[in-house]
Amino acid sequence: MSGRYLDELAAAAAASARAEEDFRRHTEHRLKEMASARVRAYRRYHLVDDMVERARAIPDKSASIAAQTSCALIQAGWLENDSAFEELRKRLTPVAELVYDDLHGEPHTDVSASSILTALAAFEAWYRERFGTEFPFAEVRDQNTFQSLVDF
């Protein structure tokens, strides 16, 4: 008779261990998803922030758009002599135009945050369809990391 209660206790312990393992597996998966979403969100933020900084310094619209798109694409690893560079620039231009208009547009021009985010999402969707992958945003920068200006 003594074996039955030990068997029940062992079964309860094993069930608890399985439940804990299932929970850990689910939690680890969810944490990876959340970390990935956070990284992507910061990369999108830095992309648009860099475009804003380029646009702020250049009052000429066409020069500003060219600087914004080139900066974003080069930071993402594209080179100006890549065959798709001009196509990418053309597709990113609506975002750059909205950023420019927000900073330098006529006073009655009202650029909403949602219009910039919609244009960015449209670019990302096109990129995914065209290249079969997510847009390769530049790495998130750590402001406290030393970066040499000279390549040794």
Order of alpha helices (4+ residues) and beta strands (2+ residues): alpha-alpha-alpha-alpha
